[in-house]
Amino acid sequence: MMKHSLWLTATCCLLLSACSDNSNNVPQPSPKPEPELPITLDVTPNAEFSGTIRVNLGRFTDHYKNWRLSPEAQDVNSDGHIDERDAQSLGIRNQLETAIVIDASEMDALLRSNPDGLGAGSARPDIFVQGHYSAFDVLRYLALTRPELKLDSIASHRETGLDTYRFRVSWDQNGDGILDPQDQQSFQSPDWHFRFKLDGGEKRRITGSLDGVGPEGEALYLRMDQFWVQPGMNLRFQPFTPEMTARRIWVQQQEVDRFTRNGNRVIVPELVASFDGGKNYQTLLNDFEVTAHNLRTDIFQPGVITAVDSFLSAFDQGIDVALNYWPTVASKAPVGHFALFRLKNQASRVGAGWTTRFGEKATLKDFAPFAQCDFGADGTPTGTPKVPHESCWKDWNTYFGGNMLHLMTDVWVMNQPVEQVHLIYKSHYDIFGMEEFNGNEPKERDFSQHQDGSDLVTLRTFPLPDDASSSPLLDASHFGWGIADCESCHNNQSPKGHGGYHWPINSVDGFDQQQPYYCASCHGSNGAPKGHGETARCFWCHSEDQLPRNHGEASTKHWISGQENLEGNRYNYLIPASTLPRDAAGNHAPYTNILSTINSDWDMSKSFPDPYSCMTCHPNH
């Protein structure tokens, strides 16, 4: 495995041809080290194909979307928004279908036996290392194990001219037990592709029919046999309109033609970025070559290019770039991927950061609420006739899809060049109701249960003392070196130091209890490692598999439940109100019971307030 370090240098082995005559004593060249990779954390991912994958077949019937797009849609509750709450008051709800649950180990065992002749393991061993699979491999497994599904007319990725398999699907759409023309668009259909939705954990505010990914998942133009399947993922295989198939083929053909014109190299015409939320754009690079940096050797074969390589190749050309790594996050979503953290000195703050889009410029705005589909039914930008209104609203009428996906860039295969890498720095604090505690300036916080101003304090970071400090600075000889919670030993029941008196309390800022980061303002950080560039919402990554140890109540969780604690919280009823918490079928479903760390969107620790205590002891310099 590749070992990444802070601003890591990856070591590599060069295969040197042996000299046939050692007596010549020809000096061997020293191995040339690979260039530094701009990664802020020492992380070596090791993804495994284990657990389960949930799959649905056929189109999802979205009753809410059908109502919302009809003339009957109305603001029933008179709150200024037409949304799922209005639909539910009229008895309009979506029903969640029963999913096919695939055991990853069973799928792996069957496909390793090459039962369909398409490969022992993945049908794309040129893309995936042994033991990892694509969405096409999942479809192969279903066709092998379920009588209601069949694949025909399979053409290899080497034959189609698009570097992807083509095939036809028959599915018993009407459930009569027979695969025949009565199944309509699901008999010998060339128009089947897939949608995907990742495991979002507890976070349910993006499952919106129009303003989110939709309960059916995100539609995409990517090649099915190059799309890595992450355990816990939800896939939907379905027939799309012929116009969607044509658009997808057109996109893939542009990429192949661009690849061929440039001598089978991945030359991306444009890297553009907006640093102000989309108001203005800068072109950072033109016609730059993207090369493989082999960041995810746990998943992909050496030489496979992914979208993250566009950032790393920009770094090779002198653009300031940094990546960070997301573990399982506070919503309990198991991410496990690298992401763009900084570009030209503008770094993310968790709730504000870089959104990424990859694809043809002509398809940048294909997917949108109330989509227009102002392109040809043949998939080309100028073709006639245009995509029919019914087809447009069936396949493109949702916010995410095409160029903009919830797909991490280190697994977005890009062996053929897209036309544009399109980056926008956006803030999601207002959209998702996050409290913007950025740790840089004093900020008041009301800790009272009813937010009535009865427990108002000032939050701020403290500068750590330098070597000239008159206070004793802790070092490795300290018996509690590296333990963050000073109060575990230094408390009124077991006093150590300060002459046995009560411990200093930051009463100036309104606190009435001991705080270890206040201790650090005099005695230093007690061996705490430096920060890694983040400035806000540290709990977002440090809550599950990265929950900090020995940080007092910041290392613990508690249940928050009931109407009083949850219904009035901005995380439950948000601004804008159209962004609601929803169940898996897209129906409005408020949070009622949350197991949360003390520092979270629901609460904040007084003794270890995030991020102020974090940034005092873990400064980013």
MARDOTOR-926922 format. One record per atom (N, C-alpha, C): x, y, z; residue in one letter. Coordinates in steps of 0.2 Angstrom, whole numbers, plus 5000, padded with zeros to 4 digits. Layout:
BEGIN
XYZA...
***
This chain:
BEGIN
500449945000M500050005000M500450065000M500250114997M500550184997M500450215004M501050245007K500950275013K501050345012K500550385014H500550455013H500750485020H501050545019S501250585025S501150655024S501150695029L501050765029L501450795024L501150825018W501450845012W501950785010W501650735009L501950665009L502350665003L502950625004T503350594998T503250524997T502950504992A502850434991A503550404988A503650344991T504250314988T504050264983T504450244978C504250204973C504850154971C504750104968C505250054966C505350064958C505950074956L506050074948L506250004946L505949984941L506149914938L506749924934L507349914937L507949924933L508149854930L508349864923S508549804920S509249784922S509349714924A509949694926A510549694921A511149714923C511649714918C511949644917C512049624911S512249554909S512949544911S513349594912D514049594913D514249634919D514149604925N514349644931N515049664932N515449634928S516149654929S516249724926S515849754922N515949824920N515849874925N515549854931N515349904936N515049964934N514549954930V514250014927V513750044933V513850104935P513450134940P512750134939P512350104943Q511650104943Q511350174945Q510850194941P510550264943P510150254949P510150304953S509750304959S509050314958S508550274961P507850284960P507650354961P507250374956K507050444956K506350444960K506350484965P505850494970P505250524966P504650494967E504050524965E503950594968E503650644964P503550714967P503050704973P503150764977E502650764983E501950774981E501550734985L500850744984L500550784989L500150834987P499850884992P499350864996P499450815001I498950785005I499050805013I498550835016T498650865023T498650815028T498550745027L498450695032L498850635030L499050605036D499450535035D498950485035D498650465029V498150415028V498350365022V498250305023T498250255018T497650215018T497150235013P496550195013P496550125011P496150085013N496150015011N495449995011N495050015005A494349995004A494349925003A493749895006E493649825005E492949815002E492849764998F492149744995F491849695000F491549725005S491149685010S490549725012S490149685015G489449715017G488949705012G488549745011T487949745006T487849795001T487549784996I487349834991I486549824990I486249884990R485549884989R485349904982R484949864979V484749874972V484049874970V483749924966N483049914964N483049914956N482549884953L482549874946L481849914944L481949954938G481449994935G481350064938G480950104935R480850174937R480550174944R480750234947F480450244954F479850294952F479250274955T478650314954T478650364960T478750424958D478850484962D478150524962D477750504967H477150534967H477150614969H477650624973Y477750694975Y477950734969Y478450714965K478650754960K478150764955K477750714953N477250714949N476750764951N476550774957W476150824960W476450894959W477050894961R477450964962R477450994955R477550954949L477550974943L476950984939L476350974943S475750974940S475351044942S474851064938P474551124940P474151124947P474051064950E473751054956E474151074962E474851084961A475351094966A475151164969A475051164976Q474851224979Q475151234986Q475251294989D475551304996D474951295001D474851235003V474251215007V474351245014V474951245017N474951275024N475151345024N475151375018S475251455018S475951475021S476451435020D477151455023D477551485018D477351495012G477751535007G478151485002G478051415004H478451365000H477951304998H478051284992I477651224990I478151164991I478051124996D478551064997D478151004999D478550955002E478350895004E477750895009E477850945013R477350955019R476650965016R476651005011D475951025007D475650955004D476150925001A475950854998A475650815003A475950805009Q475750755014Q475050775017Q474950845017S474350865020S473750845015S473950835009L473450815004L473450735003L473850705007G473850625007G474250605001G474750644999I475150624993I475850604996I476050544996R476650514999R476950464994R477650464994N477950414990N478050344994N477950294991Q478050224994Q478750204993Q479150174998L479750154997L479750084995L480050064989E480049994987E480549954991E480449884990T480849834993T481449824989T482049834992A482649834988A482949754988A483249744983I483649684982I484349694986I484449654991V485049664995V485549614993V486149634990I486649594988I487149584993I487349524995D487949514999D488549514995D489049564997A489649574993A490049514992A490049474998S490549414998S490249364993S489549354993E489249304988E489349324981E489249394980M489349414973M490149404971M490549424975D491249414974D491449334972D491149294976A491249224975A491049194968A490449224966L490149194960L490549224954L490649294954L490949324948L491649304948L492049284953R492649254952R492749184948R492149154948S492149094944S491949104936S491949164934N491849184927N491249154924N490649154927P490049114925P489749134918P489849204916D489549224910D490149234905D490749214906G491249224901G491549294901G491349344905L491549414904L492149434909L492349384912G492949394917G492849364923G493449334926A493449304932A493549364937A493049384940G493049444944G492649504940G492949564940S492649614937S492749604929S492249624925A492249624918A492749684916A493049724920R493549774918R494149764923R494549704922P495149694926P495649754924P495649784919D496049834917D495949904921D495349904924I495149964929I495249944936I494949884938F494949874945F495449814947F495749824953V496149764956V495649714958V495949654958Q495549594960Q495149604967Q494449594966G494049604972G493649664973G493749704968H493349764967H492949764961H492349794961Y491849784955Y491549854953Y491249854947S490849904944S490149894945S489749944943A489049944943A488849894938A489149884932F489049834927F489149764930F489649754934D489749694937D489149674942D488849724945V488249714949V487649684945V487549724939L487049704934L487149634931L487849614930R487949544928R487749494933R487949514940Y487749464945Y486949454946Y486649514945L485849504945L485649464939L485849474933A485649434928A485849364928A486349344932L486549274933L486149244939L485849284943T485549254949T484749264950T484449304945R483749324945R483449314939R482949264939P482649244932P482249304929P482049354932E481649404929E482149454925E482749444925L483249494922L483749454917L483849484911K484249454906K484649504902K485249484901L485749524897L485849494890L485749534885D485849504878D486349554874D486549524868S486849564863S487449604867S487849574871I488349604875I488949624870I489149684869A489749704866A490349724870A490949704870S491449714874S491649794874S491949814879H492249884879H492749894873H493049844871R493549844866R493249854859R492549834858E492249834852E491849894851E491549934856T491049984855T491350044853T491950064853G492250124852G492150174857G491850154863L491750204868L492050184874L492450134874D492850104880D492350084886D491750054884T491250034888T490849984885T490549934889Y490149884887Y489449914884Y489249884879R488549894877R488149834877R487449834878F487049774879F486349794879F485949744879R485249754879R484949714886R484449744888V484149714895V483449694893V483249634896S482549614896S482349604904S481849634906W481649634913W480849614913W480649574917D479949564918D479549614921D479449674917Q479249734920Q478449724922Q478049684919N477349674921N477249624926N477849584927G477749534933G477349474931G477349454924D476949394922D477349334921D477949344923G478449284923G478749264916G478549314911I478849304904I479149364902I479749354899L480149414896L479849414888L479449464887D479249474880D479049544879D478849564873P478649634871P478149664875P477749624879Q477249654884Q477649694889Q478249684890D478649724895D478849784893D478649804887Q478749874884Q479449894883Q479649944887Q480349974886Q480849934890Q480649874893S481049834896S481149764893S481049764886F481149704883F481649714877F482249684878Q482749694873Q482949764872Q482949804878S483049874878S483849894878S484049944873P484749964874P484750024878P484250044882D484150114885D484250104893D484450044895W484550034902W485150064905W485150104910H485750124913H485650124921H485950164925F485850154932F485850224935F485650234941R485650284945R486050264952R486250304956F486650284962F486450334967F486550314973K486450354979K486950324985K487350364987L487850334993L487450334999L487750295004D487550295011D487650365014D487050395015G487150465018G487050465026G487050405029G487050395036G486350425038G486350475044E485750495046E485550565043E485950585039K485850655035K485350645030K484750675031R484150655026R483950725023R484250775023R484050835020R484150845012R484450795009I484650805002I484250754998I483850715001T483350664997T482750704995T482850754991G482250794988G482150774981G481550774979S481350754972S481650804967S481650864969L481850924964L482550954967L482550964973D483151004976D483750964978D483650904978G484150854980G484350804975G484550744977V484750694973V484150654971V483550664974G482950624973G483050554976G482450524978P482450464981P482650404976P482650414970E482850364965E483550364964E483950424966G484650424965G484850474959G485450474958E485750524953E485850494947E485650524941A485750494934A486450524932A486750484928L487450504926L487650484919L488150514916Y488350504909Y488950454910Y489250434915L489850394916L489750324914L490250294912R490250224910R490050174915R489550134914M489350094920M489950044922M490350014917D490849964919D491450004922D491450064922Q492050104926Q491850134932Q491250124934F490950154940F491050114946F491450124951W491650084957W491050084961W490850024963V490350014968V490650004975V490350054979Q490650054986Q490050024990Q490249974995P489749944999P489349995003P488749975004G488250025007G487950065002G488150064995M487850104990M487150074988M486750124986N486050104983N486150114975N485950064971L485950074964L485250054962L485050094956R484450074953R484550074945R484450014943F484449994936F483850004933F483750044927Q483150064924Q483150074917Q482550074914P482550104907P482550174907P482950214903F482950284902F482550294895F482450354894T482150374887T482750364882T482550354876P483050354871P483450414870P483150474872E483550534872E484050544877E483950514883M484450504888M485050464886M484850404882T485450364880T485850394875T485450434870A485850474865A486350524868A486050564873R486450614876R487050584879R487050524883R487550494886R488050464881R487850434876I488350414870I488650474867I488350524866W488650584863W489250614868W489050614874V489650634879V490250584879V490050524879Q490650474879Q491050474873Q490650494867Q491050494861Q491450554861Q491250614863Q491650674864Q492350654867Q492250624873E492850604877E493350564873E493050514870V493550464866V493850504860V493450544857D493750584851D494350624854D494250664859R494750704862R495350664864R495250604867F495750564869F496250544862F495850524857T496150504851T496550554848T496250614847R496550674844R497250694848R497250674854N497850694858N498350644859N498350594854G498850544855G498750494860G498050484862N497950434868N498150464874N498150524875R498350554881R497750594884R497650604891V497150634894V497350714894V497150744889I497250824889I496550854890I496550894896V495950924897V495950994895V495451014891P495551084888P495551144893P495151134898E495051194903E495051174910E495351204915L495251204922L495051274924L494351284926V494151344928V493951344935V493951404938A493751404945A493451474947A492951464951S492651524954S492751534961S493051584964F493251594971F492651634975F492151654971D491651694974D490951664973D490851594973G490151564973G489851564966G490251574961G490051574954G489851644951G490051694954K489951764951K490451774945K491151754947N491651764942N492051704942N492351694936Y492751634935Y493451654932Y493951614934Q494651614932Q494851554928Q495151554922T495451504919T496151494922T496251434925L496851424928L497351384924L497051334920L497551304915L497151284909L497451284903N497151264897N497551204894N497251164891D497551104888D498151074892D497951054898F498451024902F498350944903F498950914903E498850844903E498750814910E498350764911V498150734917V498450664917V498850654922T499250584922T499050554929T499150484929A498950444935A499450454940A499150474946H499550474952H499450414957H499050374955N498950304958N498750314966N498350364967L498150374974L497750324977L497350284973R496950234976R497150164973R497750144975T497950074973T497550024976T497150034981D496749984985D496149964980D496050014975I495450004971I495549994964I496050034961F496150034954F496850014952F496849984946Q497549964943Q497950024942Q498650014943P499150064941P498950094934P498950164934G498850194928G498150224926G497750194930V497050224929V496950294932V496650334928I496650404929I495950424932I495950454938T495350474941T495250554941T494650584943A494650654942A495050684947A495250654953V495750684958V496350704954V496550664949D497250674946D497250734942D496650764941S496650834937S496950884942S496750874949F497050924954F497750914955F497950844955L498650834957L499050854951L498850844945S499250864939S499250944939S498750974941A498751054941A499351064946A499351034952F499851044957F500551034954F500650984950D501250974946D501451024942D500951064940Q501151124935Q501151194939Q501151184946G501351244950G500751274953G500151244952I499551274955I499451254962I499351304967D499251284974D498651234975D498751174977V498251124978V498351084984V497851074988A497951024994A497350984994A497450924996L496850874997L496850855004L496250845007N496150815013N495750745013N495650715018Y495350645018Y494750645023Y494150625020W493550615024W493450545027W493450535033P493350465036P492550465036P492350415041T491550415042T491450485046T490950525044V490850585046V490250585051V490150645054A489650655059A488950625058A488750625052S488050605050S488050525050S488650495051K488750425051K488750395044K488950445039A489050415032A489750395031A489850335029P490550305028P490850335022P491250385022V491450415016V492150385014V492650395017G493250355016G493650375009G493650445008H493950465001H494350535002H494750544998F495150604997F494650664994F494750724996A494350774992A494750834992A494550884987L494950944986L494850984992L495351014995F495351045001F495551125000F496051134996R496251204995R496451214988R496351274985L496551294979L496751364979L497351374977K497651444977K497451484983K497651444989N497651474995N496951484998N496451464995Q495751464997Q495551394999Q495451385006A495351315009A494651315011A494451255011S493751235014S493651245021S493051255023R492851265031R492351215032R492351155029V491851105030V491151125027V490851175030G490251195027G490351245021G490951265020A491051305014A491651275011A491651265004G492251235001G492051224994G492451174991W492551174983W492051124981W491551144977T491151094973T491451084966T491451024964T491751004958T491250974953T491450994947R491050974941R491450954935R491350894932F491750874927F491350854921F491550874915G491150854909G491150904903G490750894899E490650934893E490351004895E490651054892K490251124894K489551124892K489351094886A488751094884A488251054889A488451014893T488050974898T488051004905T488351054906L488451084912L487851094916L487351124912K486651134915K486151094913K486251024911D485750984909D485250964914D485550954920F485050934926F484950994930F484251004931A484051064935A483251054937A483051084942P482351084944P482051114938P481451094935F481151114930F481551124924F481951074922A482451074917A482151094910A482551124906Q482251144899Q482551094894Q483051064894C483351014889C483351044882C483751104882D483751134876D484351104871D484251044870F484751004865F484350954861F484750924856G484450884852G484250814855G483650784852A483550714854A484050664852A484450684847D485050644846D485650644850D485550694855G486050694860G486550754859G486550784853T487050834851T486750904853T487150954854P486951014857P486451054852P486551044845T486151084841T485651044837T485550974838G485150934834G484450954835G484050924830T483350934829T483050874828T482450854831P482050904835P482350904842P482150944846K482450954853K482150894857K482350884863V482150834868V481450844869V480950794869P480250814870P480150834878P479650874879H479550894886H479450834891H479150784889E478950724893E479650694895E480050674890S480650644891S481150684896S481150754894C481550794898C481350794906C480750794907W480550794914W480650724918W480550674913K480650604916K481450594918K481850624915D482550604916D483050654918D482950714917W483350774919W483150814924W482550804926N482250854931N482350844938N483050854940T483250854947T483950894947T484050914953Y484650954954Y485350924952Y485450864954F486050834954F486050784948F486550774944G486650724939G487150754934G487350714929G487750734924G488450754926G488650814925N489250844927N489350854935N488750854939M488850874946M488550814950M488950774953L488750714956L489050714963L488650674967H488950664974H489450604973H489950604970L490450554968L491150584970L491450554975M492150584977M492650574971M493050624970T493450624964T494050574964T494150544969D494650494969D494450424967D493750414965V493550354962V493150374956V493150434954W492850454947W493250444942W493250384938V493650364933V493650414927V494250434925M494250484919M494850464915M494750404912N495350384907N495250414901N494650444899Q494650494893Q494450564896Q494750614892P494750674895P494050714895P493850744900V493250784900V493450854896V492950884894E493150954891E493251004896E493051004902Q493151054907Q493151024914Q493551044918V493551034926V493351104928V492751104932H492351164934H492351164941H492651214945L492651214952L492351284954L491951274960I491551334963I491651334970I491951384973Y491951384981Y491251414983Y490951374987K490251384989K490151374997K489751415000S489551405007S488851375007S488851315011H488251285013H488051295020H488351345023Y488051355030Y487351385030Y487151425026D486451445026D486051395023D486251355018I485751305015I485651255021I486151235024F486051175029F485951195036F485851265037G485751285044G486351275049G486951275047M487451265051M487651325055M487851325061E488051375065E488851395063E488951455060E489651465057E490151485063E490351435067F490851445072F491551435068F491851485066N492451475062N493151475066N493051495073G493651495077G494151555076G493951595072N494451655071N494251715075N493651725077E493451785080E493051765086E493051815091P492551795097P491851795094P491451745097K490851745095K490351725101K489851755102E489351735107E488951675106E488851635111R488451575110R487951575117R487351555115D486851545121D486851475122D487051455128F487051385129F486351365133F485951405134S485351395138S484851345133S484451305136Q484051255133Q483551295128Q483251345131H482751375127H483051435123H483651445123Q483951495119Q483651565121Q483651575127D483351635130D483851685133D484451675131G484951725133G485151715140G484951665144S485151655151S485851625152S486151595147D486751565148D487251585142D487351655141L487751685136L488451685137L488851655133V489651665134V489951685128V490551705128T490951725122T491451665121T491451645115L491951595113L492551625109L493051605110R493651625107R494251575107R494751575103T495351545103T495851585108T496351545110F496851575114F497551565111F497951615111P498651605108P499051565114P499351515111L499851475115L500451515118L500651505124P501251535126P501851515122P502351565122D502951545119D503551525124D504151515122D504651495126D504851545132D504651615130A504851665135A504251665141A503751625140S503251635145S503451625152S503151655157S503351655164S503051595167S502551565164S502151505166S502551445164S502551395168P502951325166P502551295160P502951285155L502751255149L502851175150L502251135149L502251065149L502751035144L503050985146D503450945141D503350875142D503750825139A503650755139A503750725146A504050765151S504150745157S503450745161S502950785159H502350795162H501950725163H501750705168F501450635169F500850625165F500550685163G499950675159G500050695152G500650695149W500850715143W500450685137W500150725133G499750695128G498950685129G498850695136I498150685138I497750755138I497250755134A496950825133A496550845138A496150805142D495750825147D496050835154D496350895155C496650905161C496250895167C495650895167E495250895173E495150815175E495450775171S495450705173S495850695179S496350735180C496850735186C496850795190C496750855186H496750915190H496050945191H495850925197N495150935198N495050955206N494550975208N494450995215N494450935220N494350875217Q494350815221Q495050785222Q495450795217S496150775217S496550825214S496650875218P497050935216P497850925215P498050945209K498850935208K499051005205K499451035208G499651105206G499151155208G499351215207H499051275209H498951285216H499351245220G499351245227G498651215230G498351175226G497751145229G497151195229G497251255226Y496651295226Y496151275220Y495651305220H495151295214H495551315207H495351285202W495651295196W495451355192W495851385189P495651445185P495051435180P494551475181I494051475176I493951535172I493851525166N493751585161N493151625162N493051655168S492451685170S492351755166S492851785163V492851845159V492451835153V492451775150D492051755144D491351725146D491251725153G490551695155G490551625157G491051595157F491051515158F491151505166F490851455168D490851435175D491151365176D491551345172Q491851275173Q492551275170Q492851225172Q493551215170Q493651195162Q494051225159Q494151215152Q494951195150Q495051135148P495751125146P496151175141P495751195137Y496051245132Y496251315135Y495851325141Y496051385145Y496751375148Y496851315151C497451295154C498051305149C497851275143A498451285138A498651355136A498251405138S498451475136S499051495140S499151455146C499751475150C500251415150C500051355149H500451295150H500651265144H500451285138G500551255132G500151195130G500251165124S499751125121S499851045124S500351035128N500350975131N500450915126N500850925121G500950875116G500450865111G499950915110A499450905105A499850915098A499650875093P499950885086P499650945083P500050975078K499751025075K499151015071K498751065069G498151055065G498351045058G497851025054H497951015047H497551055042H497451115044G497251165039G496451185040G496151135043E495451155045E495351205050E494751245049T494651295054T493951295057T493551245055A492851245058A492551175058A492051165063R491651105063R492151045063R492651045068C493050985068C492650925069C492150925073F491750865075F491450835068F491450865063W491150835057W491550775055W492250775056C492650715054C492850675061C492850715066H493050685073H492450665077H492050615075S491450605078S491350525078S491550495073E491450425073E492150385073E492450355067D493050325068D493650365070D493550435070Q494050475072Q493850515078Q493450485082L493250525088L493850525093L494050595095P494650595099P494550565106P495150535108R495150505115R495450555120R495250545126N495450585132N495250655131N494750675128H494450745127H493850755131H493850725137G493250735141G492550725138G492150765139E491450755136E491450765128E491950795125A492050795118A492150725115A492350675120S492450615117S491850565119S491350595120T490750555122T490150575118T489650535118K488950545114K488450545119K487850575117H487250575121H486650575116H486050555119W485450545115W485150615115W484950645110I484450705110I483850675106I483250685110S482650665107S482050715110S481550705107G480950735109G480850805105G480150825105Q479950885102Q480350945104Q480450955111E480751015114E481451025111E481850975111N482550975109N482650975102N482250945098L482350935091L481950985086L481350995087E480951025082E481051095081E481351135086G481451205085G482151215083G482551155082N483251165080N483351185072N483751225071R483851245064R484051185059R484351135062Y484551075059Y483951035056Y483351045060N482751015058N482251055054N482151115055Y481751165051Y482251225049Y482351225042L482951255040L482751325036L483251365035I483151415030I483651405024I483351395018P482651405016P482251335018P481651355019A481151295022A481051245017A481251255010S481151205005S481651145006S482251155010T482751105011T482551075018T482151015017L481850985023L482150915024L482150895031P482350825032P481850775029P482050725026R481550675023R481750605024R481250565023D481450495023D481750465017D481850405017A482250375011A481750375004A481150385005A480650394999A480550464997A480850515001G480750584999G480250615003G479850585008N479350615011N479650655017N479350715019H479550745025H479550705031H480150705035A480150665041A480650695045A480450735050P480850775055P481250725059P481850745061Y482250715066Y481950705073Y481950645076T481550635082T482050605087T482550575085N483050545090N483750535087N484150565090I484850575087I485350555093I485850505091L486350495095L486950535093L487150585097S487650635094S488250645099S488750665096T489350695100T489050755103T489450775109I489250835112I489350895107I489950895104N490050945099N489650925092N489150955090S488850935084S488350995082S487950975077D487451025075D486951035080D486850995085W486350995090W486551025096W487251025097D487451045104D488151065104D488451095109M489151115110M489351105117M489951075117S490351065124S490551135127S490451145133K490751205136K491451195138K491651135140S492351115142S492851115136S492551085130F492951075124F492551105118F492351165118P491951195113P492351195106P491951165101D492251155094D492051215090D492551245086P493251225085P493751265090P493451305094Y493851355098Y494451315102Y494251265106S494651225110S495151185105S494851165100C495351125095C495851175092C495651235090M496151275087M496651305091M496451315098T496951335103T497551285103T497351225104C497851165106C498151135099C497851145094H498051115087H498051175082H498451225083P498551275078P498751255071P498551285066N498751265059N499451305057N499851305061H500551335060H501051315064H
***
